[in-house]
Amino acid sequence: MYIKKKKINLYDNYYFSPISINYFYAFIKLVLEKDLLDLWHICAEEQISYYKFAVKYSKYLDITSNKIISKKKKTGLLPKFTKLSCMKAVKQHKFYPQSLNNLFRDLTNG
């Protein structure tokens, strides 16, 4: 796989809960099939920093991560963790948070 020689600076203290479009689609399909008109939160199993995500994904792809540089974000008043609870989807419909490996598989296989 061709990787440009440019370095990538990513925050290691700013987090997100990544999900794939396939995971999102599966939930939308469930909502429409079962007529579940309500407020729902779906999420990944874990929150991860942008930096750690890139390093783990590069490892998954078996490419070097030495061009991925850790950077600190001045957070100010922004919350460090902003993950909402996904328990309603789990308890009511057994729709579990997406794992990173599942996400990586979706990203790689499209």
Secondary structure as GFF3:
##gff-version 3
##sequence-region A 1 110
A	DSSP	beta_strand	8	11	.	.	.	ID=ss1
A	DSSP	beta_strand	15	16	.	.	.	ID=ss2
A	DSSP	alpha_helix	21	34	.	.	.	ID=ss3
A	DSSP	beta_strand	48	49	.	.	.	ID=ss4
A	DSSP	alpha_helix	50	60	.	.	.	ID=ss5
A	DSSP	beta_strand	68	71	.	.	.	ID=ss6
A	DSSP	alpha_helix	87	93	.	.	.	ID=ss7
A	DSSP	alpha_helix	100	109	.	.	.	ID=ss8
###
